[in-house]
Amino acid sequence: MTVTRTELADHIEAAFNAGPATRDRLLAYATGSHARPEVIEVIRTLPERSYPAMRDLWTDLTHIPIGD
């Protein structure tokens, strides 16, 4: 099953509640929400930087479809 932006958002949206999120914070939130291993792997491909908002992820994840 393909990972979508919708699925990613379901697992990591809360990571942005306290401000910008790093790859490590996104991984922690995805792991804590029991994301599929494929979702974790997509997050691991992100560069190590701070993302001010979830929409900023999509520039680094252009290959991930929006939904099914």
ZIPEDA-V392537 format. One record per backbone hydrogen bond with DSSP energy under -1.0 kcal/mol. CO is the residue of the C=O (numbers start at 1). NH is the residue of the N-H. If there is no record, write none. Layout:
CO;NH
CO;NH
This chain:
4;8
5;9
6;10
7;11
8;12
9;13
12;15
13;16
14;17
16;19
21;51
22;26
23;27
24;28
25;29
26;30
27;31
28;32
29;33
30;35
31;34
36;40
37;41
38;42
39;43
40;44
43;46
47;49
51;21
53;56
54;57
57;60
61;64
65;5
66;6
